[in-house]
Every structure is written in C-alpha cells, then in structure tokens.
Amino acid sequence: MSQKEDAARAAIWSGELTEGELDRAARGLIERHYPKGSYICHRGDKLDYWTGVAVGLVKISAISAHGKAMTFAGAASGSWFGEGSVLKDEPRKYDLVAIRDTRLAMMQRSTFMWLYENSTGFNRFLVRQLNERMGQFIATIEYDRILHPKARVARNLSWFFNPVLYPRIENEIEISQEELGLLAGVSRQVVNRALKELEEEGLLRSAHGRITVLRPEALSRYDI
C-alpha cells in the first residue's frame, strides 16, 4: 500500500467512500511539512486544497484592520478543514499557522470536486462536518465576547472532544500551555492559572505538554 493510500484510509471520511472513490481520493492527495510558527497560508491567499492534519496542530485565525487578533479554531491530528473555501473556489478569509511542527495531507480541488459531485457518502460527511464547524464558529464568537478567560480555556479544550472535528482525540491531549493560549486567545500565564483552577475543580489533570480531561461535558458548559 502506498503512502497516499495509507493517508486516505486513515482519514475520517474514508469510511464513507467506496473502494473506487477511495482510490480516486488517494491519487489526489499530496503531503507537505510546515515547521512550528510558519504560515500555511495568509488571509486572502488562494489555497486550492482541502486540508487534513496528519500530524501536528494548526491555528485558524485572523487579524482585523485595527490589529485585533481572533482565533476561530484549532485543527489537530485527524482534523480536516477548508471545505467551504474549496467549494466556493475563493481566497481564504483567515490565516493558517502551524503552532507545532506539522505534516498536512492535502487533497487537490479537482479531486475534492469529483467526490462532491459523485459520492453520496462523501457528501454525507461534508454535511456533518459543516454543521459541526458552524456550531464551533458560533460558539467561538460567544467565547470571545462574553466569557471570562478561564471559561475560554475550558471551552476551547472541550472542542477537542468533538468526534467529527477531532476524530483521534481520546481523553488525553498533547498540547502545551503556549499552544492552548494561542487557540483560546489568552496568554500562557492565564492558561497556567486556568488549568490549575480547573484541576482543583476535578475537571482535568495537567502535566508538562499534556492534559488529561476527566469531564469534557463540564468543560463544554463552563461559564464561571
């Protein structure tokens, strides 16, 4: 089995495809590597690939004309994103930044559109994915506008337990305080304090570069 076939069969959407569709998908994949801190694309760039994180962590964010930074989401290993821009064939409306060394699996737009036009299973997956992503973005706006920083840390952690958006996450997340701060839009010091308090409340256990979540449902509703 080739590296492309391995990447296709490991993807969350692979179970929805027939063998012929899966073969077509595999032939349309490429891999690219990005070091920590590098831009995968800038807001306004055209990126003609549907993108999956094979290994690593990606921040999806934007900066306003007045310099205000807004993080929309993080994409961890197993996550796929950017289907809206690929469907509409438009420039990206956000920056993509690798916040750790990252390897991406990238599907050519022509392959993506063939699956969109021919595969019922692929479209079922896209509907679920877009629905979950819409919920995430609406929640992110809520977090940014009304939640205390500790609650923003808790809610951002809870998103890693969405089985559609983050299929490989179990109860333990490999993420640094710096990385979590970048996703939640707060400083590393705020994350450190928030994790200590959340641990005292029995919601998680925090170690160096690793967080074990004990009560993901409670994190998803956290508003203190």
N, C-alpha and C positions, 0 to 999 in steps of 0.2 A: 504494500500500500504506500502511495506517495505521500509526501509531506502535505500537499494540498488536500488530498483525500482525508488525511488524519484531521486536518483543521476543520474541514467541512463536517465530518462525522462528530466532532467534539462540540459543534455549535448547538445552541439550544433549539434552533429552528430545524435541525436536521431530522428530528423525529416526525416532522410534519410532511416530509418530502418522499416521493417515490424514489426508487433506485436511479431511474433515468434522470430525474430532476436533481438528485444529489450529485450525480456525475457532472451535470451541466454546471451546478453551483461550484463544485471543486475546481473545475477548469477556469472559472472566472475569478479565483482568489489569488492575491499576492500577499506577501508579508513584508512589513517594514519595521525597523527598530528606531526608537527615539530615546535619547538619554534624558535623565532627570532634568527638568527645568526647560526643556526645549518645546517650541511651538510645533504642533502638528499642522495647524492652520490658523490664520488670523481671521477675525471678523471681516467679511467682505470678500474673502478668498473663495474660489470655486474648488471644491473637493469632490471629484466625480467617483466617489467610492462610498458604499455602505461599510461601516467600520465596526469591527469587533476587537475587544481587548483579549488577546491570547494570554498575555502575562503583563501585569503592571497596574497602573492607576492613572486615569485621565480626568482632568478638571474641565468642565464645560462652563464657560463664564463669559462675561462681557464687561467693558468699562464705558461708562457714559461720557458724553461730551464734557461734563463737569468733573470727571475724574472719579466718580463713584463706582466701585467695583461691585459686581453682582455675580455670585456663583449660582448657576442653575442646578447643577447635578455633578456627581462623580460617576465615572464608569470604571468598574473593577473587572478583574479577570472573569471572562464568560459573558460580559455585557456587550450588546450591540446597540449602536446609536447612529443618528443622522439620516434615518429613513425619510423623514419629512423633506429635508433639503434635496435628497436624491430623487424623490418622487416629483417634486416641483422643478427640478433642474435649475436651482437657484444658488447664489452665493450663500455661504454660511453667515448666520446672524449672531455668531458667537465665536469666541476663541476656544481652541482646544490645546491644552497644555499637559504634557506628561509630568506628573508630580512624583514619579519614580521611574527608573529605567523601565521602558515599556516596549512590548512587541505587539504589533497590531496585525490582525487578519483583515484584509480589505477586499471587498467584492466590487468588481467593475460595474459601473452603472448599467451597461448593456446586459450583463448577466442578471442583475437585480431586476431590471425591467422585464426581461424574458420570464423570470419566475413570477413576477407580479401579474403578467398578462396570461400565464399558462398554468400556474399551480394553485389549486384551491387550498391546499394545506399551507402554502407559504402565505397566502392572504389571510387565513385564519390566525396565523402567528402575528402578522403585522397589525391586525385589528386589536389583538390583546396587548401587543407592545405599545401601540399608540395610545390606547386607553390608559394603561398604567403610567406612561410618560406624561400624559396630560395631567393626571392626578398628582404626579410628583411636582410638576412645574407650578401648579396652582398652590400646592402646599408650600413650596419654596417661597413664593411671594408672601404668603401668610407668615412664615417663619421670620422673614427679613423685616416685615413691617410691625409685627405685634409681639413677638416672643422675646423673652429675656435670653441673654447669650447662653446660659446653661441649657435652657429648653431647646435652643437651636442646635446645640451639640447633641442632645439626646435624640431629637427628631432626625437629624442627619444620619446618626448611627442606625436608627430604626429602618431607614430606607434600604440598607444593605441586606435586609431580610425579605425583600420583595422577590419571590421566586421567578418572576418573569424578567425583571430587570437585572437581577444578580443571581443567576442560577447556581453558581458554585459555592456560595456562602453558606456555611452551616452556623454554628453558634460562636465561632471564633473568627475574628477579623485581624489580619495582619495590616496594621496601619499605624503610623507614627502620630504623635500629637501635632506635629507641624502639618502633616498631610490632612488630618481631620480639621485643623484650624483653617486651612485653605478652602476646604469644602464648605465649612459652616460660616465662613466669613468672619472669623474671630481670631485673636492672637493665640499663640501656643500657650501663653500663660493662662489665658481664660480657659482653654481646653484642659490644661492640667488641673486647675481648680474645679472645673465642672466634673471631670472624671472622678476626682477624689470624693466629691459630694454624692455623685451618683452611685459610687461604690459603697459609701456609707449607708445609702438607702437600699442596698441589696439588689440593684438593677444590673450590675456588671462587675467584672473583675478586670483591673487594668495592670498590665505588665509592660516592660520595655518593648515597644513596637508591636504590641499585641493586645487586643481587647476581647474578653470573653463576655458575651451578652447573656444574661440569665433570664431577663424578662423583656423580650423585644416588643411585646404588645404594650407594656407600660411605657417604654421609651417613645413609642409612636403617638402616645396620648399626652406626653409630658408637657406641662404648661406653667410650671412654677418659675 
